[in-house]
Amino acid sequence: MTKSFKTFLKHTAKDFHNQSVNPPVVRASTIIFKSMQHIRKTQAKAQKNPTGGYYDYGRQGTSTTHILQKILTKLEESYHVFTTPTGFGSVFLAIFSVVRPGDEIIVADPVYSPTRLLTQDYLKEFNVKTVFYNPSDLKTLEKNISKKTKLIFVENPGSNTFDFQDLGKIISIAKKNKIFTAIDNTWGTPYYLKPIKLGFDMAIVSATKYYSGHSDVMGGSLAVNKKVFGKVKAAERITGLRLGPDDAYLITRGLRTLDVRLDRHRENAKKVAAFLSKNKKIKLLYPFKKDSLNFRMWKKYYSGASGLMGLKIKAKNIYSVRKFVNSLKLFGYGYSWGGFESLALHQEFRETGKRKYMNLAKDEHLVRLHIGLEDPNDLIADIKQALRHLK
Ligand SMILES: Cc1ncc(COP(=O)(O)O)c(C=O)c1O
């Protein structure tokens, strides 16, 4: 019987050996064997079948991390998924796997600001040049390709400004020029967008967000196709970037309800977006209004939308924007997103970093809302009372 992914998520990873619905947390540095022959046999099996879940040392994982990797590989429809201690660890691992001194990389201008720091500043010290492209004008990507270009790094949608890009076009440009591709797919997750199926070599998700869903664990996943598997495996080994079993357990537990939560985040966000779209002072940075390029690009590639949105607010007085945010009673103020609870942030330079293509007028301000799983009518009422302060 073919099962849908929703059913698979509920029924997988049962532990009939221990008679438990959920798999046990297997913590180990030393993996114990019956004999030296047993060690050698396991090592030979690992060499023959490198995705098969054979380990001879705890740094390679235990059955707890392997179960999570198997679930994510099915969700991503990828060749394999590596798991890292944070989402940013997966960003680093993707880049470190394929980029070497002397190479050039092309990066989407609105990437998560630590990704910008890593590529623009840190990699420069290792003689890697980074060029940023405009997410809504892919000519800026094409014209910067040189013989040295090794990687195109996409984040979709872009952080803070939520720009949706023509992903198919980016892949065809990369393939034509034999360049590796990576995408940060934390916003949509493979529940709504499957980048490896689309043609990307690597796809990153911060598991800290929707995978865990409860704001109590950090982790990252890096899905790969067969072409880059060996390179990422080698880099993973040398960097030691491996998720621990306790965190893997919590992320596996969160994944059980990924579909239910994301469907609800989407429905709630849609209701909040409908309310906000009527406000003349606000430009919604969320795929809601059908006439925009962003909406078309989202519709072309995604099967749904998550709960994170941006508001571009026109207000002469920046203090009134702060007052609006500070007056929200049901939204917490804090970093991260993807948990069950709503969050709000005023996005200033610290969050966006210095971008090349961000056109923000003096009287325009960015606010980010994460729409959680509360009753959307309560969230709308809360936003309504806080909006009184905008001037
Ligand atoms: C788009 C995006 N990618 C990657 C990360 C990094 O994930 P983590 O916080 O798990 O390291 C974040 C964190 O906010 C993010 O927003």
The ligand as a Tripos MOL2 file, in Angstrom:
@<TRIPOS>MOLECULE
LIG
   16    16     1     0     0
SMALL
NO_CHARGES

@<TRIPOS>ATOM
      1 C1         16.4890   31.4690    6.9020 C.3       1 LIG1
      2 C2         17.3310   30.9600    8.0090 C.ar      1 LIG1
      3 N1         18.3060   30.0920    7.7360 N.ar      1 LIG1
      4 C3         19.1200   29.6030    8.6990 C.ar      1 LIG1
      5 C4         18.9630   29.9800   10.0070 C.ar      1 LIG1
      6 C5         19.9030   29.4370   11.0430 C.3       1 LIG1
      7 O1         19.2730   28.4580   11.7910 O.3       1 LIG1
      8 P1         19.7160   28.1470   13.3050 P.3       1 LIG1
      9 O2         19.2150   29.2730   14.1360 O.co2     1 LIG1
     10 O3         19.0570   26.8320   13.5780 O.co2     1 LIG1
     11 O4         21.2060   28.0620   13.3090 O.co2     1 LIG1
     12 C6         17.9610   30.8850   10.3540 C.ar      1 LIG1
     13 C7         17.7730   31.3090   11.7530 C.2       1 LIG1
     14 O5         17.0140   32.1790   12.0840 O.2       1 LIG1
     15 C8         17.1260   31.3970    9.3310 C.ar      1 LIG1
     16 O6         16.1600   32.2900    9.5930 O.3       1 LIG1
@<TRIPOS>BOND
     1     1     2 1
     2     2     3 ar
     3     2    15 ar
     4     3     4 ar
     5     4     5 ar
     6     5     6 1
     7     5    12 ar
     8     6     7 1
     9     7     8 1
    10     8     9 2
    11     8    10 1
    12     8    11 1
    13    12    13 1
    14    12    15 ar
    15    13    14 2
    16    15    16 1
@<TRIPOS>SUBSTRUCTURE
     1 LIG1         1 GROUP 0 **** ****
